Amino acid sequence: MKKIALFAVIALTVSCISATAQNKKSMKKVLFVVTSHDKLGNTGEKTGFWTEEFAAPYYELLDKGVQIDVATPLGGQPPIDPKSEDPSAATEDTKRFDADTELLAKLKNTHKLADVKESDYDAVFYPGGHGPLWDLATDANSSALIEAFYTNNKPVAFVCHSPAVLKNVKVNGEFLVKGKKVTGFSNTEEEAVGLTKVVPFLLEDALQANGAIYSKIGDWQPYAVEDGLLITGQNPASSKLVAEKLLNQLNSKK
């Protein structure tokens, strides 16, 4: 009788280990790529990534069981745009972010972009903020990574200013955005924040120059566009919409 009980315990243990391994194998994994740039042109002000555009998608995915790694061009702590930490910009997600010691520790030790591989992930997501206009928009590692995700049939998602990182991305010799429906931070929104003469280029214009079918709605309103594997959001308010569309694509892939 004792032997039977022992065998039952062993069988149960093996079954649990196998189930755990299977769950880990089926768990989706997403790479967040964040700017390392902290200077807002020649203004003497600071920039970086926008907290809401990181926090809302991060928790939307994390709470659904998605594993998330974070990479930056330089590795280590990415700069946060000070304006996104202002109480007037606070949301439930940013408040959670501010109190999330585990996530804050992860951000201090982000992977270096050159060291990450597309094959380790199921999708890639780029939060916005003005920082990406200066570093990720011209980063060869970033461009190659996006091309690798896209050509391997994996979703690529961007919000607000981060579609700027698509500026030099090509697939089969053509700009990835050519003929694709996209959105991103609009010229009127850039004008509203008084930075049209500060940013290195206007995102709306750059996307259209590369052949994108750009669309937008009213300033600061939630709006996201999905064209195959390419998902883009217009502004900070669109962050969760982008994450929802990304999650739907992840769940549709077995």
C-alpha positions in Angstrom: 0.0 0.0 0.0 2.8 2.3 0.9 4.5 1.6 -2.4 1.3 2.4 -4.3 1.0 5.7 -2.4 4.7 6.5 -3.2 4.2 5.8 -6.9 1.1 8.0 -6.9 3.1 10.9 -5.3 5.9 10.4 -7.8 3.5 10.3 -10.8 1.7 13.4 -9.5 5.0 15.3 -9.1 6.2 14.3 -12.6 2.8 15.4 -13.9 3.0 18.8 -12.2 6.6 19.4 -13.4 5.6 18.5 -16.9 2.5 20.8 -16.8 4.7 23.7 -15.4 7.2 23.2 -18.2 4.4 23.1 -20.8 2.9 26.3 -19.4 6.2 28.1 -19.5 6.7 26.9 -23.1 3.3 28.2 -24.1 3.6 31.5 -22.3 4.0 34.4 -24.7 7.1 36.6 -24.4 7.2 40.3 -25.6 10.2 42.6 -25.9 9.8 46.2 -24.9 12.3 48.5 -26.6 12.8 51.9 -24.9 14.8 55.0 -25.7 18.1 55.9 -24.1 18.0 59.5 -25.2 17.4 62.2 -22.6 18.0 65.6 -24.3 15.1 67.5 -25.8 17.0 69.0 -28.8 18.8 72.2 -27.9 16.2 73.4 -25.3 18.3 72.3 -22.3 15.2 70.3 -21.1 15.1 66.6 -20.5 13.1 63.9 -22.4 13.0 60.1 -22.6 10.1 57.7 -22.6 6.5 58.6 -21.6 5.5 56.7 -18.5 1.9 56.1 -19.5 2.9 54.7 -22.9 5.1 52.1 -21.1 3.0 51.4 -18.0 -0.4 50.9 -19.7 0.7 48.3 -22.3 3.1 46.7 -19.8 0.3 45.9 -17.3 -2.2 45.1 -19.9 0.1 42.3 -21.1 1.6 41.3 -17.8 -1.9 40.8 -16.2 -2.8 38.4 -19.0 0.3 36.2 -18.3 2.7 37.6 -20.9 6.4 37.7 -20.0 8.1 41.0 -20.7 11.8 41.9 -21.1 13.0 45.5 -21.7 15.9 46.6 -23.9 17.5 50.0 -24.7 20.2 51.1 -27.0 22.7 51.7 -24.2 21.4 49.1 -21.6 20.7 50.1 -18.0 18.2 52.7 -16.8 16.3 54.5 -19.6 15.4 58.2 -19.0 11.8 59.0 -18.2 10.3 62.2 -19.6 9.9 64.5 -16.5 6.6 65.9 -17.9 5.1 62.3 -17.9 5.8 62.1 -14.2 3.8 65.3 -13.5 0.7 64.6 -11.3 -1.5 66.1 -14.1 -0.4 63.2 -16.4 -1.1 60.5 -13.7 -3.3 57.5 -14.4 -4.0 54.3 -12.5 -1.3 52.6 -14.5 1.4 55.3 -13.8 0.5 55.2 -10.1 1.0 51.4 -10.2 4.3 51.9 -12.1 5.6 54.4 -9.5 5.0 51.8 -6.7 6.2 48.7 -8.6 9.6 48.0 -7.1 10.1 44.9 -9.1 9.5 46.8 -12.4 11.6 49.7 -11.3 14.5 47.3 -10.6 14.0 45.7 -14.0 14.3 49.1 -15.6 17.6 49.8 -13.9 19.0 46.7 -15.6 17.6 46.7 -19.2 19.2 44.6 -21.8 21.4 46.2 -24.4 19.6 46.3 -27.7 22.5 44.8 -29.6 22.4 41.7 -27.4 18.7 40.7 -27.8 17.4 38.3 -30.5 14.1 38.2 -32.2 14.0 34.4 -31.9 13.6 34.7 -28.1 10.3 36.6 -28.4 6.8 36.5 -29.8 6.4 40.2 -30.5 8.1 43.6 -30.0 6.6 46.8 -28.6 8.0 50.3 -28.6 6.7 52.9 -26.0 6.8 56.5 -27.1 8.0 59.8 -25.7 10.2 62.2 -27.7 13.4 60.3 -27.0 13.0 57.7 -29.9 13.0 60.6 -32.4 16.7 61.1 -31.7 18.1 57.6 -31.1 15.9 54.7 -32.1 14.8 56.3 -35.3 18.3 56.0 -36.7 19.4 52.9 -34.7 20.6 50.1 -37.0 20.1 47.4 -34.4 16.5 48.6 -33.9 15.8 48.6 -37.6 17.2 45.1 -38.0 15.3 43.8 -35.1 11.9 45.1 -36.4 12.6 43.7 -39.8 13.4 40.3 -38.2 10.2 40.2 -36.2 8.1 41.3 -39.2 9.6 38.8 -41.7 9.2 36.0 -39.1 5.5 36.7 -38.9 5.6 38.3 -35.5 3.6 41.5 -34.4 5.4 44.8 -34.2 3.6 47.5 -32.2 4.3 51.2 -31.6 2.5 54.1 -29.9 2.6 58.0 -30.1 6.2 59.0 -31.1 7.6 55.5 -31.4 6.4 54.9 -35.0 9.3 57.2 -35.7 11.6 54.1 -35.3 10.1 52.8 -38.5 11.7 55.7 -40.4 14.5 53.6 -41.9 13.0 50.1 -41.6 12.8 48.3 -44.9 11.6 44.8 -45.9 12.6 43.4 -49.2 14.1 46.8 -50.2 10.9 48.8 -49.5 9.9 50.8 -46.5 7.9 48.6 -44.1 5.2 51.3 -43.8 4.8 51.8 -47.6 1.2 51.1 -48.5 0.4 50.3 -44.8 -2.3 51.9 -42.7 -0.6 53.6 -39.7 -1.1 56.4 -37.2 1.2 58.2 -34.8 1.7 61.5 -33.0 0.1 64.1 -35.3 1.4 67.4 -36.5 -1.3 69.2 -34.7 -0.5 67.4 -31.5 3.2 68.3 -31.9 2.2 71.9 -32.5 0.0 71.9 -29.4 3.0 70.9 -27.2 5.1 73.6 -28.9 7.8 71.3 -30.3 7.5 71.4 -34.0 10.7 73.4 -34.3 12.5 71.3 -31.8 12.0 67.7 -33.0 14.4 66.4 -35.7 11.4 65.6 -37.9 7.6 65.6 -37.8 6.4 62.0 -37.4 3.2 62.4 -39.5 5.2 63.8 -42.4 7.9 61.2 -42.1 5.5 58.3 -42.3 3.7 59.8 -45.3 7.1 60.5 -47.0 7.8 56.7 -46.8 4.5 55.8 -48.4 2.4 55.1 -45.4 -1.4 55.6 -45.4 -1.5 57.8 -42.4 -4.7 58.6 -40.5 -5.6 60.3 -37.2 -8.6 61.5 -35.2 -9.0 64.4 -32.8 -6.0 65.5 -30.8 -5.4 63.4 -27.6 -8.2 61.0 -28.5 -7.6 57.2 -28.3 -6.9 55.8 -31.7 -5.0 52.7 -32.9 -4.6 51.2 -36.4 -3.8 47.6 -37.2 -2.6 46.6 -40.6 -1.5 42.9 -40.5 1.4 42.5 -38.1 1.8 46.3 -37.9 0.0 48.0 -34.9 0.3 51.8 -34.3 -1.3 54.2 -31.8 -1.7 58.0 -32.2 -0.9 59.3 -28.7 -0.6 58.4 -25.0 -4.3 57.8 -24.7 -4.0 55.1 -27.3 -1.5 53.0 -25.4 -3.9 50.4 -24.0 -5.7 50.1 -27.4 -2.4 49.1 -29.0 -1.7 46.6 -26.2 -5.1 45.1 -26.6 -4.6 44.6 -30.4 -1.2 43.1 -29.7 -2.6 40.7 -27.2 -5.3 39.6 -29.6 -2.6 38.8 -32.2 -0.5 36.9 -29.6 -3.6 34.9 -28.5 -4.4 34.0 -32.1 -1.0 32.4 -32.6 -0.7 28.9 -31.2 
